[in-house]
Amino acid sequence: MKPWFYRQWFIVTLSIAVFAAMLTFVLLADSLERERAQQQLHILVLSEAGAVRARLEREINSTFYLTRGLIAYVSIHPHLTQHEFNEIAAEIVQEGEHVRDIGLAPENVVRFVYPLKGNEAALGLHYMDHPDQRTAVLRMMRSGRTVVAGPVDLVQGGRAFINRTPIYVSDPHAPHRKRYWGLASVAIDISTLFREAGLAPAIQGVRYALRGKDGLGAAGAVFFGDPALFNAKAITMPITLPSGSWQLAALPVGGWNRERAHISLYFLAGFIVSTILAAMLYLLLRERNQIHHLALHDNLTGLPNRLYFNLRLDYILARAARQQAGFALFYLDLDDFKPINDQFGHKAGDMALAEVGRRLQGALRRSDTVARVGGDEFMAIVEDLTEPAEACAVAGKLVDAVRTPIRMAEHDILLGASIGISFFPRSGHDADQLVRSADQAMYHAKTRGKNRCACDQAETITDCPS
């Protein structure tokens, strides 16, 4: 009779189980790959959109700052001549590649325009007589700040963004007060602005759209790109203007769920081989990890042993020396432990040691290191601790944790702890000196009674406050 592991039902069952496991791994890998591709696509779109936003803000704000000289000049010379205006405006137009034209409107009536050719129709324009422009002007006057509006249809033809800045001059009747003189307007050419910012409806695999926000342009109106982007889970980010903002939407061409080729047979075969190798490697590494853990940890308490502690101490010493930081080393010896073994037996003593290990770990931070380095001796490293008063407070917590009665069967086991503390670099610059200093401080504390601690202060040892 065949053994059960040779029977057909077992072979079929095992084959199905292996196939199901492989299929599960393949599907999981496919899912992770799709997620990774999605994250990469998200990062790509975010990076591209961020670059577009930065360029847009740079171009708009650089154009805005070009007009500050004109505004300052008018504030000081409110009765400037046409010649003076032309000289300043010509310089601005030459420097600002997006500047289409510049106008000054004392009392909100356009009196100066540069260049005049092609913009004659703008002269004499009273903003308050044009509802589509009056709203932005009134908003500018109320806020006292620059307002960017648009795109707007220009009286002289064409469309542009209009940058309007209020101008204030000294009141002749009250020199310490400012009165509203009028405004400076700069028409920003839309095509050159978007071109210099690298903005197009679709570029580098990303689609873009822009809309007004905070009352700029039509309320929430999309003035660039496909309005549907704002309802398609696109990435949105603000474009900061001198006053208010726009909103930029970015979406990858083809959407977030781009079609991806199916896993090829070569990939599937490679994945199967990788799975087998990974399983073998996992078993080997797990075995090695268990051996490594047993070599570096105390079997009774589960805490690091002396070998692990020494390695950890060397590492922290080297790092503290590089960073010019400090730390404290605690040497703890249990008081009255031997009578526990004599009275209750070694099993009870082992259980008490395990409980002490858990309590010491609980009294310290997760980033601190506590180890069992001898029969009833423990050591701990607490980083970024250099003051004796703070170290004594930590030692007090450790003493309290140990001296709390340990309930075992019908008995309460009472233990105490004597603790010595040394400090890097005050007590020494190498591991041996620090351990020796902490050990000496511990014996000093033990001679003073139970449940005490002492600090090594380079040349002297001082008791911690009781």
SVG drawing of the C-alpha trace seen along z (x, -y; Angstrom):
<svg xmlns="http://www.w3.org/2000/svg" viewBox="-21 -122 61 124">
<polyline fill="none" stroke="black" stroke-width="0.4" points="0.0,0.0 1.4,-3.4 2.2,-5.9 -0.4,-8.7 2.1,-11.3 2.3,-9.3 -1.5,-9.1 -3.1,-11.0 -5.4,-13.1 -2.4,-14.5 -0.5,-15.2 -3.5,-17.0 -4.2,-18.9 -0.6,-19.9 -0.4,-21.0 -3.5,-23.1 -2.3,-24.6 1.1,-25.5 -0.6,-26.9 -3.0,-29.0 -0.1,-30.3 1.9,-31.2 -1.1,-32.9 -1.7,-34.9 2.0,-36.0 1.7,-37.0 -1.5,-39.0 0.0,-40.7 3.2,-41.6 0.9,-43.0 -1.0,-45.0 2.1,-46.4 3.6,-47.2 0.4,-49.1 0.5,-51.0 4.2,-51.8 3.5,-53.1 0.6,-55.1 2.8,-56.7 5.6,-57.4 3.0,-59.0 1.7,-61.1 5.2,-62.3 5.9,-63.0 2.7,-65.1 3.3,-66.9 6.9,-67.7 5.9,-68.9 3.0,-71.0 5.2,-72.4 7.7,-73.6 5.0,-75.2 3.6,-76.9 7.0,-78.3 7.7,-79.6 4.2,-81.2 4.7,-82.9 8.2,-84.1 7.1,-85.6 4.0,-87.3 5.8,-88.7 8.9,-89.8 6.6,-91.8 4.8,-93.2 8.0,-94.4 9.1,-96.2 6.2,-98.7 7.3,-99.6 9.7,-102.3 6.9,-104.0 4.5,-103.9 7.2,-105.4 8.0,-108.1 4.3,-109.1 3.8,-109.1 6.6,-111.8 5.7,-113.6 1.9,-113.4 2.0,-116.0 4.4,-114.1 4.6,-115.0 4.0,-112.8 7.7,-112.8 8.6,-111.6 6.0,-108.9 7.3,-107.7 10.9,-107.4 10.0,-105.3 7.4,-103.2 9.8,-102.5 12.3,-101.1 9.7,-98.8 8.4,-97.5 12.0,-96.8 12.8,-94.9 9.4,-93.1 9.0,-90.8 5.4,-90.0 4.4,-93.7 2.0,-94.6 1.3,-98.2 1.4,-100.4 -1.2,-103.0 -1.7,-105.6 -5.2,-106.5 -5.4,-109.6 -8.8,-109.5 -9.5,-106.2 -9.4,-107.9 -6.7,-106.7 -4.5,-109.7 -1.2,-108.0 -0.5,-105.0 2.7,-103.5 3.2,-102.6 0.6,-104.9 0.5,-103.3 -2.2,-100.7 -3.6,-101.8 -5.1,-105.1 -8.6,-103.7 -7.6,-103.3 -7.0,-107.1 -9.8,-108.7 -11.2,-105.4 -13.1,-105.8 -12.9,-102.5 -16.1,-103.2 -18.1,-103.3 -17.1,-99.7 -18.8,-97.1 -16.3,-94.4 -13.4,-96.5 -15.1,-98.5 -15.3,-95.5 -11.6,-94.8 -10.8,-98.6 -13.1,-98.9 -11.6,-95.8 -8.2,-97.3 -9.2,-100.6 -10.8,-98.8 -7.8,-96.6 -5.1,-99.2 -3.1,-96.4 -2.3,-95.2 -5.0,-93.2 -4.5,-90.9 -7.6,-90.5 -8.3,-88.6 -8.2,-87.5 -10.0,-90.6 -11.0,-92.0 -8.9,-95.2 -10.6,-98.3 -7.7,-98.6 -8.2,-94.9 -6.9,-91.6 -7.0,-89.9 -4.6,-90.2 -4.1,-89.9 -4.4,-93.3 -2.1,-94.1 -3.6,-97.2 -1.8,-98.9 -3.2,-101.9 -1.1,-105.0 -1.2,-107.3 0.3,-110.8 0.7,-113.3 -2.4,-115.4 -1.4,-119.1 -3.9,-119.9 -2.5,-117.3 1.1,-116.4 1.2,-113.4 -1.8,-111.8 -2.0,-110.0 -4.8,-110.4 -5.7,-108.1 -4.3,-109.6 -5.3,-106.9 -3.8,-103.6 -1.1,-102.1 -2.2,-99.3 0.0,-96.8 -1.4,-94.6 0.4,-91.2 0.5,-89.3 -1.1,-85.9 0.6,-84.0 4.2,-85.1 3.5,-84.6 2.3,-81.0 5.0,-80.2 7.8,-81.4 6.2,-79.5 6.2,-76.3 2.5,-76.0 0.4,-74.3 -2.8,-72.4 -0.7,-69.2 3.0,-69.0 5.4,-66.3 2.6,-63.9 0.6,-66.2 -2.6,-68.2 -3.2,-71.6 -6.0,-73.9 -6.2,-77.3 -9.1,-79.0 -9.6,-82.2 -10.0,-82.1 -10.7,-84.5 -12.7,-86.8 -10.1,-87.1 -11.6,-87.0 -15.0,-85.4 -15.7,-83.6 -14.1,-80.3 -14.1,-80.5 -11.6,-78.3 -9.6,-80.5 -7.0,-78.0 -7.3,-74.3 -10.1,-71.8 -12.5,-72.7 -13.2,-69.0 -9.8,-68.6 -11.1,-70.2 -13.7,-67.4 -11.3,-64.5 -9.3,-64.0 -6.6,-66.2 -3.7,-67.6 -4.5,-71.2 -2.2,-73.8 -2.5,-77.6 -0.7,-80.2 0.1,-83.0 -0.4,-86.5 0.4,-89.9 -3.2,-89.8 -5.3,-86.6 -4.5,-83.5 -5.3,-81.3 -5.7,-77.5 -3.7,-75.1 -5.0,-71.7 -2.7,-68.9 -3.7,-65.5 -1.7,-62.9 -2.6,-62.4 -4.8,-59.3 -5.8,-59.7 -4.4,-58.0 -5.3,-54.5 -3.1,-54.1 -3.3,-50.7 -0.3,-48.5 1.0,-45.5 0.1,-42.1 2.8,-40.2 4.7,-38.3 5.5,-34.6 9.1,-35.4 8.3,-37.6 6.0,-34.9 8.7,-32.2 11.2,-34.5 8.8,-35.4 8.3,-31.7 12.0,-31.1 12.4,-34.1 9.7,-32.9 11.4,-29.6 14.8,-31.2 13.2,-33.8 11.6,-31.0 14.9,-29.1 16.7,-32.3 14.0,-33.2 14.4,-29.8 18.2,-30.2 18.0,-33.8 15.4,-33.0 17.6,-30.2 20.6,-32.5 18.6,-35.2 17.5,-32.9 21.1,-31.8 22.2,-35.4 19.4,-36.4 20.4,-33.6 24.1,-34.7 23.3,-38.3 20.4,-38.0 19.9,-36.6 17.8,-33.5 16.1,-34.1 15.0,-37.7 15.1,-38.2 17.3,-41.3 20.5,-42.0 23.5,-40.1 26.9,-41.5 28.2,-40.9 25.4,-42.8 25.7,-45.5 29.4,-46.0 28.8,-46.2 26.0,-48.7 28.2,-50.8 31.0,-50.9 28.6,-52.1 27.0,-54.8 30.5,-55.9 31.7,-56.4 28.5,-58.3 28.6,-60.5 32.2,-61.4 31.4,-62.4 28.4,-64.5 30.0,-65.8 27.1,-64.5 26.8,-62.9 25.1,-60.0 24.8,-58.2 25.7,-54.6 23.8,-52.9 25.2,-49.9 22.5,-48.2 23.1,-45.4 20.1,-43.8 20.1,-43.9 19.2,-40.8 18.8,-38.5 20.7,-35.5 18.2,-34.9 15.5,-34.6 17.2,-31.6 17.9,-30.1 14.3,-30.7 12.1,-30.1 14.4,-28.2 16.2,-29.0 13.0,-28.8 11.5,-31.6 14.8,-33.5 14.7,-33.1 11.1,-34.4 12.1,-37.3 14.9,-38.2 12.6,-38.0 10.2,-40.3 12.9,-42.8 14.0,-42.8 10.5,-43.7 10.2,-46.4 13.5,-48.0 12.5,-48.1 9.2,-49.6 10.9,-52.4 13.1,-53.5 12.5,-54.8 12.3,-52.4 15.4,-54.1 17.4,-53.3 19.4,-50.1 19.1,-47.8 20.9,-44.5 21.5,-41.7 25.3,-41.5 25.6,-39.1 23.6,-36.9 21.8,-39.8 23.5,-42.7 22.0,-44.9 23.4,-47.8 21.6,-50.5 22.6,-53.3 20.4,-56.5 21.4,-58.8 21.3,-62.7 21.5,-62.5 24.4,-64.5 23.2,-66.2 23.5,-64.3 20.1,-65.6 18.3,-64.2 20.3,-60.9 19.4,-60.5 15.7,-61.0 16.0,-58.2 17.8,-56.0 15.0,-56.7 12.5,-55.3 14.6,-52.2 14.9,-51.7 11.2,-52.2 10.5,-49.7 12.7,-47.1 11.6,-47.6 7.9,-47.1 7.0,-43.7 6.9,-40.8 3.9,-38.6 4.7,-34.9 2.2,-32.3 1.3,-33.3 4.4,-35.3 5.6,-38.8 9.3,-38.8 11.1,-42.0 14.1,-43.2 16.2,-46.3 18.7,-47.9 22.0,-49.8 22.8,-51.9 26.0,-53.6 26.0,-56.2 28.9,-57.3 28.8,-60.0 30.4,-60.3 32.7,-62.2 33.0,-63.4 33.7,-60.0 35.8,-58.6 36.3,-58.4 36.3,-54.6 34.0,-51.8 36.2,-50.2 36.6,-53.5 32.9,-54.2 31.9,-50.7 34.6,-50.9 33.4,-54.3 29.8,-53.2 30.8,-50.0 32.7,-52.0 29.7,-54.4 27.4,-51.3 29.6,-49.9 29.7,-53.3 25.9,-53.4 25.7,-49.8 27.9,-50.7 25.5,-53.5 22.5,-51.2 19.9,-49.6 17.9,-51.2 20.4,-54.0 22.2,-55.4 25.4,-57.4 27.0,-59.4 30.6,-59.4 31.7,-63.0 35.1,-62.5 37.2,-62.8 34.5,-62.3 31.4,-60.1 28.3,-61.8 25.1,-60.3 21.8,-60.9 19.2,-62.6 17.1,-60.0"/>
</svg>
